[in-house]
Amino acid sequence: MLEPKANRKPRRQVLLLPGLLLGLAFAGIASPARAQEPYATEPIAAKASVYLPQSLVDGLDPNGLRLTIPVNGLKTTVCELWLAKTVSTHESSPGPGILYGNLKVGEFVGVIHYVPESSEDIREDFRDQKLRAGYYTMRYAQMPEDKAHKDVNPYRDFVLLSPVSVDRDPAAVPGMDELLRLSRFASRTRHPAVMSLVPVDPSQKQSPALRTDDAGTCILQVKLHAQPDTGGSSQDLSLAMILVTPVKETGES
């Protein structure tokens, strides 16, 4: 179930939130001021509600985070995010452009929440597909290596978003076809809604950690609790995802 839509506010040139689609290239230029605005995180607990089922909360680390940014002097929520308690990993020989090949396709990575009061611009992907306010599961996927997706992005790792109304079980979803079907409920188009994964910065020792590049891209780096499917002790798996992307210049005032 998605949360009720908030009263629509005038469109502003603010930030775009996740969403690279399969077959998209990194694009967009941020305004100089955007790159300077500091993002911050604060802790938030995972709680079951009419919008977030207990079945998913049971699969989440209860200690999540809220991403905020100052807008006109006020602290504004960008999104809220909780990671999976554990992720299953397997032995894998990474193919070209694969960063996190030891994660299984369809593996439950966590839940992201877009609050109703957030601007529509915060919930757009790179094809201007708007995500409704609400809770979405995040599952690992890989961009196909074919002609349609050749050279569109240097990294093929993504997280697909699906509304919790159709994806309520933290167990892994088998197969890309089912992953794509569920994610299309988020985008409401033939394209899935996804977030891009990028290389880990080894200099960032703390978790969670944020970094923002000169263009205004905000990257969240976290550590997942990984359990090898062959048994043995769990270990940390560092993962970096793009949470905020630069605003594209449209020529509008």
C-alpha positions as a printed Julia matrix, in Angstrom:
253×3 Matrix{Float64}:
  0.0     0.0     0.0
  1.33    3.42   -0.91
  0.94    6.39    1.35
 -1.6     9.1     0.51
 -0.2    11.66   -1.92
  0.63   14.99   -0.31
 -0.69   18.29   -1.62
  1.25   19.13   -4.74
  3.79   21.92   -4.29
  5.15   24.2    -7.0
  7.92   22.49   -8.94
 11.37   23.56   -7.8
 14.81   22.86   -9.17
 15.86   20.65   -6.3
 17.27   17.13   -6.28
 16.33   14.0    -8.1
 16.22   10.8    -6.16
 17.24    7.31   -7.2
 16.49    5.91  -10.2
 18.62    4.78  -13.01
 16.72    2.59  -15.4
 18.09   -0.4   -17.2
 19.5     1.14  -20.32
 20.24    4.59  -19.01
 23.42    6.61  -19.12
 24.64    8.87  -16.38
 23.65   12.37  -17.39
 22.79   15.73  -15.93
 24.52   18.84  -14.71
 24.01   20.18  -11.22
 23.81   23.82  -10.4
 26.9    25.07   -8.54
 24.92   25.63   -5.36
 23.55   22.09   -5.34
 26.98   20.5    -5.06
 27.69   22.55   -1.94
 24.6    21.62    0.03
 25.47   19.17    2.82
 23.53   15.96    3.21
 23.34   14.34    6.63
 21.98   11.19    8.23
 20.26   10.56   11.51
 19.11    7.27   13.06
 15.55    6.02   12.68
 14.03    2.77   13.92
 12.11    0.33   11.73
  8.52   -0.02   12.87
  5.71   -2.02   11.35
  2.67   -0.03   10.25
 -0.25   -0.21    7.86
  2.24    0.84    5.17
  5.21   -1.35    6.19
  4.3    -4.99    6.92
  5.77   -6.84    9.89
  6.98   -9.56    7.52
  9.48   -7.1     6.02
 10.37   -5.45    9.33
 11.39   -8.87   10.63
 13.97   -9.05    7.83
 15.41   -5.58    8.49
 18.11   -4.27   10.77
 16.0    -2.17   13.17
 18.56    0.64   13.08
 17.98    2.58    9.89
 18.82    6.09    8.75
 17.06    9.21    7.54
 18.79   11.28    4.84
 18.24   15.02    5.21
 19.28   18.22    3.48
 18.76   21.88    4.45
 16.26   23.65    2.19
 15.72   27.36    2.84
 17.23   26.88    6.28
 14.95   23.99    7.24
 16.05   20.36    7.65
 14.17   18.43    4.97
 13.88   14.65    4.69
 15.08   13.16    1.41
 14.31    9.53    2.26
 14.51    6.89    4.98
 16.31    3.59    4.56
 16.75    0.31    6.41
 19.14   -2.48    5.42
 18.48   -6.2     5.49
 19.59   -8.01    8.65
 21.66  -10.36    6.5
 22.24  -10.97    2.81
 23.17  -14.27    1.25
 26.32  -14.38   -0.87
 27.78  -16.98   -3.2
 31.0   -17.69   -5.01
 31.01  -15.81   -8.28
 33.41  -14.81  -11.04
 32.45  -11.17  -11.7
 31.77  -10.36  -15.34
 32.61   -7.08  -17.04
 31.23   -4.09  -15.18
 30.08   -6.14  -12.18
 31.06   -4.82   -8.73
 28.96   -6.95   -6.41
 28.79  -10.29   -8.18
 28.84  -12.22   -4.91
 25.35  -10.9    -4.2
 22.61  -13.07   -5.63
 20.24  -11.55   -8.18
 16.94  -11.03   -6.4
 18.55  -10.77   -2.95
 16.67   -8.52   -0.51
 18.94   -5.58    0.37
 16.57   -3.38    2.36
 13.65   -0.95    2.27
 13.56    2.71    1.25
 10.8     5.15    2.2
  9.85    8.33    0.36
  7.8    10.52    2.7
  4.51   12.08    1.48
  5.65   15.64    2.18
  8.69   15.34   -0.07
  8.73   17.26   -3.34
  7.84   15.37   -6.52
 11.31   16.24   -7.8
 12.8    14.07   -5.06
 10.95   11.05   -6.41
 11.91   11.17  -10.08
 14.19    8.85  -11.96
 16.39    9.7   -14.93
 13.5     9.15  -17.34
 11.35   11.51  -15.3
  9.24    8.62  -14.04
  7.78    9.69  -10.72
  7.69    7.34   -7.76
  4.78    7.75   -5.42
  5.44    8.39   -1.74
  5.65    5.11    0.13
  7.82    2.13    1.03
  9.78    0.14   -1.54
 11.85   -3.01   -1.27
 15.37   -2.94   -2.7
 16.66   -6.06   -4.44
 19.98   -6.65   -6.18
 19.98   -6.99   -9.97
 22.38   -6.74  -12.9
 21.98   -4.87  -16.16
 21.95   -7.28  -19.11
 25.1    -7.45  -21.17
 23.61   -7.02  -24.63
 23.5    -4.55  -27.5
 20.6    -2.61  -26.0
 22.61   -1.8   -22.87
 26.11   -1.65  -24.28
 28.15    1.36  -23.11
 25.21    3.01  -21.34
 26.82    2.79  -17.9
 30.24    1.63  -16.7
 28.7    -0.49  -13.91
 25.97   -3.08  -14.35
 24.98   -3.39  -10.67
 21.6    -1.99   -9.63
 18.97   -2.19   -6.93
 15.41   -2.62   -8.2
 12.62   -0.92   -6.28
  9.21   -2.54   -5.81
  6.24   -1.33   -3.71
  5.87   -3.28   -0.47
  2.23   -3.82   -1.43
  3.39   -6.39   -4.01
  6.7    -7.47   -2.43
  6.16   -8.37    1.22
  8.57  -11.28    1.75
 12.3   -10.7     2.4
 13.14  -14.06    0.82
 15.05  -13.76   -2.45
 12.98  -13.33   -5.61
 14.04  -15.91   -8.21
 14.65  -14.7   -11.74
 14.93  -11.35  -13.49
 11.5   -11.67  -15.1
  9.77  -11.63  -11.73
 12.03   -8.84  -10.45
 11.16   -6.69  -13.44
  7.45   -7.44  -13.09
  7.43   -6.32   -9.45
  9.5    -3.21  -10.12
  7.16   -2.02  -12.87
  4.54   -1.53  -10.16
  6.86    1.18   -8.8
  7.47    2.99  -12.08
  4.01    2.25  -13.53
  5.62    1.96  -16.97
  7.29   -0.82  -18.95
 10.62    0.2   -17.37
 11.66   -0.84  -13.85
 12.58    1.67  -11.15
 16.15    1.18   -9.99
 19.03    2.71   -8.07
 22.6     2.56   -9.31
 25.37    0.88   -7.35
 28.89    2.28   -7.63
 32.37    1.36   -6.39
 33.14    1.49   -2.68
 35.52    4.18   -1.46
 38.06    2.28    0.7
 39.05    5.49    2.51
 35.61    5.66    4.15
 35.98    3.53    7.25
 32.75    4.45    9.05
 29.35    3.05    8.14
 27.05    4.53    7.1
 29.07    7.2     5.27
 28.1     9.85    2.74
 30.08   11.42   -0.06
 29.09   14.05   -2.58
 30.95   14.71   -5.79
 31.42   18.05   -7.54
 28.32   17.45   -9.66
 26.09   17.02   -6.6
 25.7    13.25   -6.65
 25.19   11.94   -3.1
 26.44    8.39   -2.52
 25.63    6.36    0.57
 28.17    3.72    1.58
 27.05    1.01    4.01
 28.1    -2.39    5.32
 25.79   -5.35    4.9
 25.96   -8.43    7.12
 26.71  -11.15    4.58
 26.23  -14.88    5.13
 27.95  -17.19    2.62
 25.59  -19.84    1.27
 28.34  -22.42    1.77
 28.21  -21.87    5.51
 30.86  -20.38    7.74
 30.89  -17.14    9.67
 29.19  -13.97    8.5
 31.24  -11.05    7.24
 30.77   -7.42    6.3
 30.07   -6.56    2.69
 30.59   -2.9     1.8
 28.19   -1.47   -0.76
 27.77    2.03   -2.22
 24.57    3.34   -3.82
 23.52    6.62   -5.4
 20.74    8.19   -3.34
 20.63   11.66   -4.9
 21.5    12.59   -8.46
 22.17   16.03   -9.95
 19.34   18.14  -11.27
 19.24   18.36  -15.04
 19.28   21.88  -16.41
 16.03   22.5   -18.3
 16.34   26.2   -19.02
 13.39   26.94  -16.74
 13.64   29.65  -14.14
